[in-house]
């Protein structure tokens, strides 16, 4: 499967890529949550919040992947 000729521009400008990066960050935070709860730092945070946010961001990335994005040209 060949790369698109303007793959670097796509990585910098595509909303689907930006949202996938945000989803990865949220997943990492969710994985780190037990450490904060054990120390008592994040007791106010509702359980499953990061999982729900990650789901919403991944769904938005899916939609943005199939919608034409004006800043990418084609």
PDB file of N, CA, C, O and CB in Angstrom:
ATOM      1  N   UNK A   1       0.844  -1.165   0.000  1.00  0.00           N
ATOM      2  CA  UNK A   1       0.000   0.000   0.000  1.00  0.00           C
ATOM      3  C   UNK A   1       0.900   1.241   0.000  1.00  0.00           C
ATOM      4  O   UNK A   1       1.591   1.495   0.986  1.00  0.00           O
ATOM      5  CB  UNK A   1      -0.966  -0.010   1.222  1.00  0.00           C
ATOM      6  N   UNK A   2       0.902   2.002  -1.069  1.00  0.00           N
ATOM      7  CA  UNK A   2       1.778   3.180  -1.154  1.00  0.00           C
ATOM      8  C   UNK A   2       1.237   4.365  -0.347  1.00  0.00           C
ATOM      9  O   UNK A   2       0.027   4.517  -0.176  1.00  0.00           O
ATOM     10  CB  UNK A   2       1.956   3.593  -2.614  1.00  0.00           C
ATOM     11  N   UNK A   3       2.148   5.189   0.137  1.00  0.00           N
ATOM     12  CA  UNK A   3       1.773   6.406   0.848  1.00  0.00           C
ATOM     13  C   UNK A   3       1.299   7.455  -0.142  1.00  0.00           C
ATOM     14  O   UNK A   3       1.727   7.472  -1.296  1.00  0.00           O
ATOM     15  CB  UNK A   3       2.953   6.942   1.681  1.00  0.00           C
ATOM     16  N   UNK A   4       0.415   8.326   0.317  1.00  0.00           N
ATOM     17  CA  UNK A   4       0.015   9.461  -0.519  1.00  0.00           C
ATOM     18  C   UNK A   4       1.224  10.377  -0.675  1.00  0.00           C
ATOM     19  O   UNK A   4       2.083  10.442   0.204  1.00  0.00           O
ATOM     20  CB  UNK A   4      -1.210  10.235   0.102  1.00  0.00           C
ATOM     21  N   UNK A   5       1.281  11.073  -1.787  1.00  0.00           N
ATOM     22  CA  UNK A   5       2.447  11.922  -2.057  1.00  0.00           C
ATOM     23  C   UNK A   5       2.586  13.067  -1.059  1.00  0.00           C
ATOM     24  O   UNK A   5       3.696  13.551  -0.841  1.00  0.00           O
ATOM     25  CB  UNK A   5       2.361  12.484  -3.459  1.00  0.00           C
ATOM     26  N   UNK A   6       1.491  13.512  -0.450  1.00  0.00           N
ATOM     27  CA  UNK A   6       1.527  14.627   0.504  1.00  0.00           C
ATOM     28  C   UNK A   6       1.228  14.163   1.940  1.00  0.00           C
ATOM     29  O   UNK A   6       0.522  14.845   2.684  1.00  0.00           O
ATOM     30  CB  UNK A   6       0.518  15.708   0.085  1.00  0.00           C
ATOM     31  N   UNK A   7       1.768  13.005   2.318  1.00  0.00           N
ATOM     32  CA  UNK A   7       1.472  12.416   3.621  1.00  0.00           C
ATOM     33  C   UNK A   7       1.909  13.296   4.784  1.00  0.00           C
ATOM     34  O   UNK A   7       1.264  13.287   5.832  1.00  0.00           O
ATOM     35  CB  UNK A   7       2.135  11.073   3.734  1.00  0.00           C
ATOM     36  N   UNK A   8       2.989  14.054   4.626  1.00  0.00           N
ATOM     37  CA  UNK A   8       3.452  14.916   5.719  1.00  0.00           C
ATOM     38  C   UNK A   8       2.434  16.030   5.979  1.00  0.00           C
ATOM     39  O   UNK A   8       2.152  16.361   7.131  1.00  0.00           O
ATOM     40  CB  UNK A   8       4.845  15.522   5.388  1.00  0.00           C
ATOM     41  N   UNK A   9       1.886  16.604   4.909  1.00  0.00           N
ATOM     42  CA  UNK A   9       0.879  17.647   5.044  1.00  0.00           C
ATOM     43  C   UNK A   9      -0.388  17.080   5.700  1.00  0.00           C
ATOM     44  O   UNK A   9      -1.016  17.737   6.531  1.00  0.00           O
ATOM     45  CB  UNK A   9       0.548  18.260   3.662  1.00  0.00           C
ATOM     46  N   UNK A  10      -0.747  15.869   5.321  1.00  0.00           N
ATOM     47  CA  UNK A  10      -1.925  15.229   5.896  1.00  0.00           C
ATOM     48  C   UNK A  10      -1.729  15.010   7.395  1.00  0.00           C
ATOM     49  O   UNK A  10      -2.644  15.262   8.179  1.00  0.00           O
ATOM     50  CB  UNK A  10      -2.214  13.889   5.188  1.00  0.00           C
ATOM     51  N   UNK A  11      -0.549  14.544   7.801  1.00  0.00           N
ATOM     52  CA  UNK A  11      -0.279  14.328   9.225  1.00  0.00           C
ATOM     53  C   UNK A  11      -0.424  15.615  10.035  1.00  0.00           C
ATOM     54  O   UNK A  11      -0.871  15.580  11.181  1.00  0.00           O
ATOM     55  CB  UNK A  11       1.121  13.756   9.411  1.00  0.00           C
ATOM     56  N   UNK A  12      -0.053  16.732   9.453  1.00  0.00           N
ATOM     57  CA  UNK A  12      -0.092  18.001  10.170  1.00  0.00           C
ATOM     58  C   UNK A  12      -1.460  18.661  10.152  1.00  0.00           C
ATOM     59  O   UNK A  12      -1.778  19.421  11.067  1.00  0.00           O
ATOM     60  CB  UNK A  12       0.913  18.936   9.591  1.00  0.00           C
ATOM     61  N   UNK A  13      -2.285  18.395   9.132  1.00  0.00           N
ATOM     62  CA  UNK A  13      -3.522  19.149   8.972  1.00  0.00           C
ATOM     63  C   UNK A  13      -4.812  18.359   9.121  1.00  0.00           C
ATOM     64  O   UNK A  13      -5.861  18.964   9.343  1.00  0.00           O
ATOM     65  CB  UNK A  13      -3.518  19.777   7.664  1.00  0.00           C
ATOM     66  N   UNK A  14      -4.785  17.059   9.010  1.00  0.00           N
ATOM     67  CA  UNK A  14      -6.018  16.275   9.032  1.00  0.00           C
ATOM     68  C   UNK A  14      -6.593  16.180  10.448  1.00  0.00           C
ATOM     69  O   UNK A  14      -5.886  15.846  11.399  1.00  0.00           O
ATOM     70  CB  UNK A  14      -5.763  14.871   8.473  1.00  0.00           C
ATOM     71  N   UNK A  15      -7.875  16.477  10.566  1.00  0.00           N
ATOM     72  CA  UNK A  15      -8.534  16.388  11.862  1.00  0.00           C
ATOM     73  C   UNK A  15      -8.586  14.967  12.368  1.00  0.00           C
ATOM     74  O   UNK A  15      -8.540  14.749  13.579  1.00  0.00           O
ATOM     75  CB  UNK A  15      -9.927  16.951  11.780  1.00  0.00           C
ATOM     76  N   UNK A  16      -8.679  13.999  11.488  1.00  0.00           N
ATOM     77  CA  UNK A  16      -8.728  12.608  11.932  1.00  0.00           C
ATOM     78  C   UNK A  16      -7.439  12.235  12.664  1.00  0.00           C
ATOM     79  O   UNK A  16      -7.478  11.518  13.664  1.00  0.00           O
ATOM     80  CB  UNK A  16      -8.956  11.665  10.732  1.00  0.00           C
ATOM     81  N   UNK A  17      -6.316  12.712  12.176  1.00  0.00           N
ATOM     82  CA  UNK A  17      -5.029  12.447  12.831  1.00  0.00           C
ATOM     83  C   UNK A  17      -4.975  13.150  14.183  1.00  0.00           C
ATOM     84  O   UNK A  17      -4.564  12.551  15.178  1.00  0.00           O
ATOM     85  CB  UNK A  17      -3.849  12.910  11.936  1.00  0.00           C
ATOM     86  N   UNK A  18      -5.379  14.395  14.225  1.00  0.00           N
ATOM     87  CA  UNK A  18      -5.373  15.153  15.483  1.00  0.00           C
ATOM     88  C   UNK A  18      -6.238  14.469  16.542  1.00  0.00           C
ATOM     89  O   UNK A  18      -5.850  14.362  17.705  1.00  0.00           O
ATOM     90  CB  UNK A  18      -5.871  16.591  15.244  1.00  0.00           C
ATOM     91  N   UNK A  19      -7.412  14.011  16.118  1.00  0.00           N
ATOM     92  CA  UNK A  19      -8.315  13.363  17.061  1.00  0.00           C
ATOM     93  C   UNK A  19      -7.785  12.017  17.518  1.00  0.00           C
ATOM     94  O   UNK A  19      -7.981  11.637  18.673  1.00  0.00           O
ATOM     95  CB  UNK A  19      -9.680  13.191  16.442  1.00  0.00           C
ATOM     96  N   UNK A  20      -7.116  11.288  16.631  1.00  0.00           N
ATOM     97  CA  UNK A  20      -6.530  10.006  17.040  1.00  0.00           C
ATOM     98  C   UNK A  20      -5.401  10.220  18.049  1.00  0.00           C
ATOM     99  O   UNK A  20      -5.237   9.419  18.969  1.00  0.00           O
ATOM    100  CB  UNK A  20      -6.002   9.237  15.810  1.00  0.00           C
ATOM    101  N   UNK A  21      -4.635  11.276  17.889  1.00  0.00           N
ATOM    102  CA  UNK A  21      -3.585  11.602  18.863  1.00  0.00           C
ATOM    103  C   UNK A  21      -4.222  11.943  20.211  1.00  0.00           C
ATOM    104  O   UNK A  21      -3.742  11.499  21.254  1.00  0.00           O
ATOM    105  CB  UNK A  21      -2.707  12.791  18.358  1.00  0.00           C
ATOM    106  N   UNK A  22      -5.299  12.726  20.191  1.00  0.00           N
ATOM    107  CA  UNK A  22      -6.007  13.054  21.426  1.00  0.00           C
ATOM    108  C   UNK A  22      -6.560  11.794  22.089  1.00  0.00           C
ATOM    109  O   UNK A  22      -6.500  11.663  23.312  1.00  0.00           O
ATOM    110  CB  UNK A  22      -7.144  14.046  21.143  1.00  0.00           C
ATOM    111  N   UNK A  23      -7.098  10.867  21.296  1.00  0.00           N
ATOM    112  CA  UNK A  23      -7.609   9.605  21.841  1.00  0.00           C
ATOM    113  C   UNK A  23      -6.484   8.801  22.489  1.00  0.00           C
ATOM    114  O   UNK A  23      -6.683   8.187  23.537  1.00  0.00           O
ATOM    115  CB  UNK A  23      -8.286   8.773  20.735  1.00  0.00           C
ATOM    116  N   UNK A  24      -5.309   8.803  21.872  1.00  0.00           N
ATOM    117  CA  UNK A  24      -4.168   8.093  22.454  1.00  0.00           C
ATOM    118  C   UNK A  24      -3.759   8.713  23.788  1.00  0.00           C
ATOM    119  O   UNK A  24      -3.420   7.996  24.728  1.00  0.00           O
ATOM    120  CB  UNK A  24      -2.978   8.104  21.481  1.00  0.00           C
ATOM    121  N   UNK A  25      -3.790  10.039  23.871  1.00  0.00           N
ATOM    122  CA  UNK A  25      -3.452  10.725  25.125  1.00  0.00           C
ATOM    123  C   UNK A  25      -4.467  10.379  26.207  1.00  0.00           C
ATOM    124  O   UNK A  25      -4.096  10.102  27.347  1.00  0.00           O
ATOM    125  CB  UNK A  25      -3.396  12.256  24.915  1.00  0.00           C
ATOM    126  N   UNK A  26      -5.759  10.397  25.845  1.00  0.00           N
ATOM    127  CA  UNK A  26      -6.795  10.057  26.818  1.00  0.00           C
ATOM    128  C   UNK A  26      -6.661   8.609  27.285  1.00  0.00           C
ATOM    129  O   UNK A  26      -6.871   8.318  28.462  1.00  0.00           O
ATOM    130  CB  UNK A  26      -8.184  10.288  26.218  1.00  0.00           C
ATOM    131  N   UNK A  27      -6.318   7.714  26.384  1.00  0.00           N
ATOM    132  CA  UNK A  27      -6.116   6.312  26.771  1.00  0.00           C
ATOM    133  C   UNK A  27      -4.944   6.175  27.740  1.00  0.00           C
ATOM    134  O   UNK A  27      -5.008   5.410  28.703  1.00  0.00           O
ATOM    135  CB  UNK A  27      -5.873   5.440  25.524  1.00  0.00           C
ATOM    136  N   UNK A  28      -3.883   6.918  27.478  1.00  0.00           N
ATOM    137  CA  UNK A  28      -2.739   6.900  28.390  1.00  0.00           C
ATOM    138  C   UNK A  28      -3.096   7.438  29.756  1.00  0.00           C
ATOM    139  O   UNK A  28      -2.663   6.895  30.772  1.00  0.00           O
ATOM    140  CB  UNK A  28      -1.597   7.699  27.815  1.00  0.00           C
ATOM    141  N   UNK A  29      -3.886   8.505  29.793  1.00  0.00           N
ATOM    142  CA  UNK A  29      -4.328   9.047  31.079  1.00  0.00           C
ATOM    143  C   UNK A  29      -5.212   8.060  31.821  1.00  0.00           C
ATOM    144  O   UNK A  29      -5.119   7.924  33.041  1.00  0.00           O
ATOM    145  CB  UNK A  29      -5.075  10.360  30.876  1.00  0.00           C
ATOM    146  N   UNK A  30      -6.077   7.369  31.072  1.00  0.00           N
ATOM    147  CA  UNK A  30      -6.923   6.364  31.707  1.00  0.00           C
ATOM    148  C   UNK A  30      -6.086   5.236  32.318  1.00  0.00           C
ATOM    149  O   UNK A  30      -6.402   4.734  33.397  1.00  0.00           O
ATOM    150  CB  UNK A  30      -7.915   5.792  30.692  1.00  0.00           C
ATOM    151  N   UNK A  31      -5.020   4.845  31.620  1.00  0.00           N
ATOM    152  CA  UNK A  31      -4.142   3.793  32.146  1.00  0.00           C
ATOM    153  C   UNK A  31      -3.394   4.267  33.397  1.00  0.00           C
ATOM    154  O   UNK A  31      -3.075   3.463  34.272  1.00  0.00           O
ATOM    155  CB  UNK A  31      -3.134   3.350  31.068  1.00  0.00           C
ATOM    156  N   UNK A  32      -3.118   5.570  33.480  1.00  0.00           N
ATOM    157  CA  UNK A  32      -2.389   6.107  34.633  1.00  0.00           C
ATOM    158  C   UNK A  32      -3.304   6.434  35.809  1.00  0.00           C
ATOM    159  O   UNK A  32      -2.817   6.674  36.914  1.00  0.00           O
ATOM    160  CB  UNK A  32      -1.628   7.348  34.227  1.00  0.00           C
ATOM    161  N   UNK A  33      -4.602   6.449  35.596  1.00  0.00           N
ATOM    162  CA  UNK A  33      -5.533   6.817  36.662  1.00  0.00           C
ATOM    163  C   UNK A  33      -5.400   6.006  37.947  1.00  0.00           C
ATOM    164  O   UNK A  33      -5.430   6.595  39.027  1.00  0.00           O
ATOM    165  CB  UNK A  33      -6.913   6.685  36.162  1.00  0.00           C
ATOM    166  N   UNK A  34      -5.255   4.691  37.882  1.00  0.00           N
ATOM    167  CA  UNK A  34      -5.148   3.946  39.150  1.00  0.00           C
ATOM    168  C   UNK A  34      -4.008   4.430  40.040  1.00  0.00           C
ATOM    169  O   UNK A  34      -4.116   4.373  41.265  1.00  0.00           O
ATOM    170  CB  UNK A  34      -4.958   2.474  38.863  1.00  0.00           C
ATOM    171  N   UNK A  35      -2.942   4.896  39.453  1.00  0.00           N
ATOM    172  CA  UNK A  35      -1.817   5.390  40.258  1.00  0.00           C
ATOM    173  C   UNK A  35      -2.209   6.659  41.011  1.00  0.00           C
ATOM    174  O   UNK A  35      -1.840   6.830  42.173  1.00  0.00           O
ATOM    175  CB  UNK A  35      -0.589   5.661  39.363  1.00  0.00           C
ATOM    176  N   UNK A  36      -2.949   7.542  40.359  1.00  0.00           N
ATOM    177  CA  UNK A  36      -3.420   8.757  41.018  1.00  0.00           C
ATOM    178  C   UNK A  36      -4.459   8.472  42.079  1.00  0.00           C
ATOM    179  O   UNK A  36      -4.467   9.114  43.129  1.00  0.00           O
ATOM    180  CB  UNK A  36      -3.987   9.709  40.004  1.00  0.00           C
ATOM    181  N   UNK A  37      -5.344   7.508  41.816  1.00  0.00           N
ATOM    182  CA  UNK A  37      -6.353   7.149  42.816  1.00  0.00           C
ATOM    183  C   UNK A  37      -5.698   6.526  44.047  1.00  0.00           C
ATOM    184  O   UNK A  37      -6.133   6.782  45.170  1.00  0.00           O
ATOM    185  CB  UNK A  37      -7.386   6.178  42.216  1.00  0.00           C
ATOM    186  N   UNK A  38      -4.668   5.718  43.854  1.00  0.00           N
ATOM    187  CA  UNK A  38      -3.979   5.100  44.994  1.00  0.00           C
ATOM    188  C   UNK A  38      -3.329   6.144  45.882  1.00  0.00           C
ATOM    189  O   UNK A  38      -3.180   5.935  47.086  1.00  0.00           O
ATOM    190  CB  UNK A  38      -2.925   4.110  44.508  1.00  0.00           C
ATOM    191  N   UNK A  39      -2.943   7.264  45.296  1.00  0.00           N
ATOM    192  CA  UNK A  39      -2.316   8.322  46.076  1.00  0.00           C
ATOM    193  C   UNK A  39      -3.326   9.333  46.603  1.00  0.00           C
ATOM    194  O   UNK A  39      -2.970  10.238  47.358  1.00  0.00           O
ATOM    195  CB  UNK A  39      -1.278   9.029  45.242  1.00  0.00           C
ATOM    196  N   UNK A  40      -4.600   9.177  46.198  1.00  0.00           N
ATOM    197  CA  UNK A  40      -5.634  10.084  46.667  1.00  0.00           C
ATOM    198  C   UNK A  40      -5.750  11.375  45.882  1.00  0.00           C
ATOM    199  O   UNK A  40      -6.476  12.276  46.305  1.00  0.00           O
ATOM    200  CB  UNK A  40      -5.392  10.406  48.074  1.00  0.00           C
ATOM    201  N   UNK A  41      -5.072  11.501  44.769  1.00  0.00           N
ATOM    202  CA  UNK A  41      -5.084  12.747  43.991  1.00  0.00           C
ATOM    203  C   UNK A  41      -6.342  12.900  43.149  1.00  0.00           C
ATOM    204  O   UNK A  41      -6.810  14.016  42.924  1.00  0.00           O
ATOM    205  CB  UNK A  41      -3.869  12.808  43.093  1.00  0.00           C
ATOM    206  N   UNK A  42      -6.886  11.794  42.687  1.00  0.00           N
ATOM    207  CA  UNK A  42      -7.967  11.858  41.705  1.00  0.00           C
ATOM    208  C   UNK A  42      -9.268  11.263  42.222  1.00  0.00           C
ATOM    209  O   UNK A  42     -10.049  10.714  41.445  1.00  0.00           O
ATOM    210  CB  UNK A  42      -7.556  11.146  40.445  1.00  0.00           C
ATOM    211  N   UNK A  43      -9.506  11.365  43.500  1.00  0.00           N
ATOM    212  CA  UNK A  43     -10.717  10.788  44.073  1.00  0.00           C
ATOM    213  C   UNK A  43     -11.979  11.481  43.572  1.00  0.00           C
ATOM    214  O   UNK A  43     -13.050  10.874  43.584  1.00  0.00           O
ATOM    215  CB  UNK A  43     -10.660  10.861  45.581  1.00  0.00           C
ATOM    216  N   UNK A  44     -11.886  12.707  43.141  1.00  0.00           N
ATOM    217  CA  UNK A  44     -13.033  13.466  42.656  1.00  0.00           C
ATOM    218  C   UNK A  44     -13.435  13.069  41.233  1.00  0.00           C
ATOM    219  O   UNK A  44     -14.536  13.395  40.790  1.00  0.00           O
ATOM    220  CB  UNK A  44     -12.726  14.950  42.707  1.00  0.00           C
ATOM    221  N   UNK A  45     -12.565  12.377  40.522  1.00  0.00           N
ATOM    222  CA  UNK A  45     -12.801  12.046  39.117  1.00  0.00           C
ATOM    223  C   UNK A  45     -13.708  10.829  38.996  1.00  0.00           C
ATOM    224  O   UNK A  45     -13.394   9.775  39.549  1.00  0.00           O
ATOM    225  CB  UNK A  45     -11.471  11.791  38.392  1.00  0.00           C
ATOM    226  N   UNK A  46     -14.842  10.952  38.277  1.00  0.00           N
ATOM    227  CA  UNK A  46     -15.742   9.803  38.141  1.00  0.00           C
ATOM    228  C   UNK A  46     -15.109   8.673  37.330  1.00  0.00           C
ATOM    229  O   UNK A  46     -14.423   8.921  36.338  1.00  0.00           O
ATOM    230  CB  UNK A  46     -17.049  10.238  37.485  1.00  0.00           C
ATOM    231  N   UNK A  47     -15.342   7.445  37.753  1.00  0.00           N
ATOM    232  CA  UNK A  47     -14.799   6.298  37.038  1.00  0.00           C
ATOM    233  C   UNK A  47     -15.403   6.189  35.644  1.00  0.00           C
ATOM    234  O   UNK A  47     -16.595   6.432  35.460  1.00  0.00           O
ATOM    235  CB  UNK A  47     -15.050   5.012  37.823  1.00  0.00           C
ATOM    236  N   UNK A  48     -14.596   5.831  34.680  1.00  0.00           N
ATOM    237  CA  UNK A  48     -15.063   5.665  33.313  1.00  0.00           C
ATOM    238  C   UNK A  48     -15.105   6.945  32.496  1.00  0.00           C
ATOM    239  O   UNK A  48     -15.474   6.916  31.322  1.00  0.00           O
ATOM    240  CB  UNK A  48     -16.405   5.069  33.332  1.00  0.00           C
ATOM    241  N   UNK A  49     -14.731   8.070  33.098  1.00  0.00           N
ATOM    242  CA  UNK A  49     -14.782   9.343  32.376  1.00  0.00           C
ATOM    243  C   UNK A  49     -13.839   9.338  31.176  1.00  0.00           C
ATOM    244  O   UNK A  49     -14.239   9.720  30.076  1.00  0.00           O
ATOM    245  CB  UNK A  49     -14.429  10.500  33.314  1.00  0.00           C
ATOM    246  N   UNK A  50     -12.593   8.910  31.374  1.00  0.00           N
ATOM    247  CA  UNK A  50     -11.640   8.909  30.270  1.00  0.00           C
ATOM    248  C   UNK A  50     -12.019   7.892  29.202  1.00  0.00           C
ATOM    249  O   UNK A  50     -11.772   8.119  28.018  1.00  0.00           O
ATOM    250  CB  UNK A  50     -10.239   8.622  30.785  1.00  0.00           C
ATOM    251  N   UNK A  51     -12.611   6.786  29.601  1.00  0.00           N
ATOM    252  CA  UNK A  51     -13.073   5.799  28.618  1.00  0.00           C
ATOM    253  C   UNK A  51     -14.180   6.399  27.756  1.00  0.00           C
ATOM    254  O   UNK A  51     -14.187   6.208  26.540  1.00  0.00           O
ATOM    255  CB  UNK A  51     -13.578   4.511  29.324  1.00  0.00           C
ATOM    256  N   UNK A  52     -15.108   7.118  28.367  1.00  0.00           N
ATOM    257  CA  UNK A  52     -16.187   7.762  27.626  1.00  0.00           C
ATOM    258  C   UNK A  52     -15.642   8.850  26.704  1.00  0.00           C
ATOM    259  O   UNK A  52     -16.054   8.948  25.548  1.00  0.00           O
ATOM    260  CB  UNK A  52     -17.219   8.356  28.592  1.00  0.00           C
ATOM    261  N   UNK A  53     -14.726   9.660  27.206  1.00  0.00           N
ATOM    262  CA  UNK A  53     -14.113  10.703  26.375  1.00  0.00           C
ATOM    263  C   UNK A  53     -13.336  10.100  25.216  1.00  0.00           C
ATOM    264  O   UNK A  53     -13.396  10.612  24.098  1.00  0.00           O
ATOM    265  CB  UNK A  53     -13.188  11.584  27.217  1.00  0.00           C
ATOM    266  N   UNK A  54     -12.610   9.022  25.466  1.00  0.00           N
ATOM    267  CA  UNK A  54     -11.853   8.358  24.411  1.00  0.00           C
ATOM    268  C   UNK A  54     -12.793   7.828  23.339  1.00  0.00           C
ATOM    269  O   UNK A  54     -12.513   7.970  22.149  1.00  0.00           O
ATOM    270  CB  UNK A  54     -11.004   7.216  24.988  1.00  0.00           C
ATOM    271  N   UNK A  55     -13.899   7.221  23.740  1.00  0.00           N
ATOM    272  CA  UNK A  55     -14.885   6.727  22.786  1.00  0.00           C
ATOM    273  C   UNK A  55     -15.422   7.859  21.919  1.00  0.00           C
ATOM    274  O   UNK A  55     -15.524   7.716  20.701  1.00  0.00           O
ATOM    275  CB  UNK A  55     -16.035   6.033  23.518  1.00  0.00           C
ATOM    276  N   UNK A  56     -15.764   8.984  22.542  1.00  0.00           N
ATOM    277  CA  UNK A  56     -16.302  10.124  21.796  1.00  0.00           C
ATOM    278  C   UNK A  56     -15.282  10.677  20.798  1.00  0.00           C
ATOM    279  O   UNK A  56     -15.639  11.025  19.673  1.00  0.00           O
ATOM    280  CB  UNK A  56     -16.735  11.228  22.763  1.00  0.00           C
ATOM    281  N   UNK A  57     -14.021  10.757  21.206  1.00  0.00           N
ATOM    282  CA  UNK A  57     -12.987  11.290  20.325  1.00  0.00           C
ATOM    283  C   UNK A  57     -12.712  10.331  19.168  1.00  0.00           C
ATOM    284  O   UNK A  57     -12.510  10.775  18.038  1.00  0.00           O
ATOM    285  CB  UNK A  57     -11.697  11.555  21.113  1.00  0.00           C
ATOM    286  N   UNK A  58     -12.702   9.029  19.432  1.00  0.00           N
ATOM    287  CA  UNK A  58     -12.493   8.051  18.360  1.00  0.00           C
ATOM    288  C   UNK A  58     -13.663   8.093  17.380  1.00  0.00           C
ATOM    289  O   UNK A  58     -13.456   7.982  16.171  1.00  0.00           O
ATOM    290  CB  UNK A  58     -12.326   6.623  18.942  1.00  0.00           C
ATOM    291  N   UNK A  59     -14.873   8.250  17.877  1.00  0.00           N
ATOM    292  CA  UNK A  59     -16.033   8.366  16.987  1.00  0.00           C
ATOM    293  C   UNK A  59     -15.916   9.618  16.118  1.00  0.00           C
ATOM    294  O   UNK A  59     -16.223   9.574  14.926  1.00  0.00           O
ATOM    295  CB  UNK A  59     -17.346   8.403  17.804  1.00  0.00           C
ATOM    296  N   UNK A  60     -15.478  10.721  16.699  1.00  0.00           N
ATOM    297  CA  UNK A  60     -15.283  11.949  15.923  1.00  0.00           C
ATOM    298  C   UNK A  60     -14.169  11.780  14.897  1.00  0.00           C
ATOM    299  O   UNK A  60     -14.266  12.306  13.789  1.00  0.00           O
ATOM    300  CB  UNK A  60     -14.964  13.125  16.853  1.00  0.00           C
ATOM    301  N   UNK A  61     -13.114  11.055  15.252  1.00  0.00           N
ATOM    302  CA  UNK A  61     -12.026  10.797  14.302  1.00  0.00           C
ATOM    303  C   UNK A  61     -12.533   9.969  13.136  1.00  0.00           C
ATOM    304  O   UNK A  61     -12.144  10.210  11.993  1.00  0.00           O
ATOM    305  CB  UNK A  61     -10.851  10.078  14.994  1.00  0.00           C
ATOM    306  N   UNK A  62     -13.397   8.993  13.405  1.00  0.00           N
ATOM    307  CA  UNK A  62     -13.965   8.172  12.335  1.00  0.00           C
ATOM    308  C   UNK A  62     -14.776   9.038  11.376  1.00  0.00           C
ATOM    309  O   UNK A  62     -14.642   8.917  10.158  1.00  0.00           O
ATOM    310  CB  UNK A  62     -14.848   7.049  12.920  1.00  0.00           C
ATOM    311  N   UNK A  63     -15.611   9.904  11.924  1.00  0.00           N
ATOM    312  CA  UNK A  63     -16.422  10.785  11.082  1.00  0.00           C
ATOM    313  C   UNK A  63     -15.536  11.737  10.291  1.00  0.00           C
ATOM    314  O   UNK A  63     -15.755  11.942   9.097  1.00  0.00           O
ATOM    315  CB  UNK A  63     -17.424  11.580  11.937  1.00  0.00           C
ATOM    316  N   UNK A  64     -14.541  12.317  10.945  1.00  0.00           N
ATOM    317  CA  UNK A  64     -13.674  13.273  10.253  1.00  0.00           C
ATOM    318  C   UNK A  64     -12.829  12.602   9.180  1.00  0.00           C
ATOM    319  O   UNK A  64     -12.369  13.263   8.248  1.00  0.00           O
ATOM    320  CB  UNK A  64     -12.770  13.977  11.250  1.00  0.00           C
ATOM    321  N   UNK A  65     -12.625  11.307   9.303  1.00  0.00           N
ATOM    322  CA  UNK A  65     -11.838  10.573   8.300  1.00  0.00           C
ATOM    323  C   UNK A  65     -12.590  10.434   6.988  1.00  0.00           C
ATOM    324  O   UNK A  65     -11.979  10.410   5.919  1.00  0.00           O
ATOM    325  CB  UNK A  65     -11.464   9.190   8.825  1.00  0.00           C
ATOM    326  N   UNK A  66     -13.927  10.343   7.062  1.00  0.00           N
ATOM    327  CA  UNK A  66     -14.699  10.148   5.841  1.00  0.00           C
ATOM    328  C   UNK A  66     -15.313  11.437   5.294  1.00  0.00           C
ATOM    329  O   UNK A  66     -15.848  11.440   4.186  1.00  0.00           O
ATOM    330  CB  UNK A  66     -15.785   9.148   6.093  1.00  0.00           C
ATOM    331  N   UNK A  67     -15.244  12.529   6.054  1.00  0.00           N
ATOM    332  CA  UNK A  67     -15.762  13.811   5.603  1.00  0.00           C
ATOM    333  C   UNK A  67     -14.640  14.576   4.896  1.00  0.00           C
ATOM    334  O   UNK A  67     -13.494  14.572   5.346  1.00  0.00           O
ATOM    335  CB  UNK A  67     -16.336  14.635   6.799  1.00  0.00           C
ATOM    336  N   UNK A  68     -14.984  15.228   3.788  1.00  0.00           N
ATOM    337  CA  UNK A  68     -13.981  16.026   3.063  1.00  0.00           C
ATOM    338  C   UNK A  68     -13.512  17.183   3.952  1.00  0.00           C
ATOM    339  O   UNK A  68     -14.326  17.895   4.539  1.00  0.00           O
ATOM    340  CB  UNK A  68     -14.568  16.570   1.713  1.00  0.00           C
ATOM    341  N   UNK A  69     -12.216  17.356   4.040  1.00  0.00           N
ATOM    342  CA  UNK A  69     -11.637  18.418   4.845  1.00  0.00           C
ATOM    343  C   UNK A  69     -11.065  19.478   3.909  1.00  0.00           C
ATOM    344  O   UNK A  69     -10.185  19.191   3.099  1.00  0.00           O
ATOM    345  CB  UNK A  69     -10.541  17.863   5.803  1.00  0.00           C
ATOM    346  N   UNK A  70     -11.569  20.702   4.026  1.00  0.00           N
ATOM    347  CA  UNK A  70     -11.218  21.777   3.090  1.00  0.00           C
ATOM    348  C   UNK A  70      -9.728  22.104   3.092  1.00  0.00           C
ATOM    349  O   UNK A  70      -9.180  22.459   2.048  1.00  0.00           O
ATOM    350  CB  UNK A  70     -12.004  23.023   3.424  1.00  0.00           C
ATOM    351  N   UNK A  71      -9.067  21.994   4.230  1.00  0.00           N
ATOM    352  CA  UNK A  71      -7.665  22.396   4.311  1.00  0.00           C
ATOM    353  C   UNK A  71      -6.720  21.372   3.691  1.00  0.00           C
ATOM    354  O   UNK A  71      -5.512  21.607   3.643  1.00  0.00           O
ATOM    355  CB  UNK A  71      -7.283  22.627   5.750  1.00  0.00           C
ATOM    356  N   UNK A  72      -7.250  20.223   3.208  1.00  0.00           N
ATOM    357  CA  UNK A  72      -6.398  19.211   2.603  1.00  0.00           C
ATOM    358  C   UNK A  72      -6.491  19.207   1.072  1.00  0.00           C
ATOM    359  O   UNK A  72      -5.722  18.515   0.405  1.00  0.00           O
ATOM    360  CB  UNK A  72      -6.766  17.845   3.144  1.00  0.00           C
ATOM    361  N   UNK A  73      -7.414  19.963   0.528  1.00  0.00           N
ATOM    362  CA  UNK A  73      -7.506  20.049  -0.922  1.00  0.00           C
ATOM    363  C   UNK A  73      -8.327  18.920  -1.526  1.00  0.00           C
ATOM    364  O   UNK A  73      -9.510  19.114  -1.807  1.00  0.00           O
ATOM    365  CB  UNK A  73      -6.129  20.047  -1.520  1.00  0.00           C
ATOM    366  N   UNK A  74      -7.742  17.755  -1.732  1.00  0.00           N
ATOM    367  CA  UNK A  74      -8.489  16.644  -2.327  1.00  0.00           C
ATOM    368  C   UNK A  74      -8.865  15.700  -1.253  1.00  0.00           C
ATOM    369  O   UNK A  74      -9.503  14.682  -1.521  1.00  0.00           O
ATOM    370  CB  UNK A  74      -7.687  15.926  -3.415  1.00  0.00           C
TER     371      UNK A  74
END
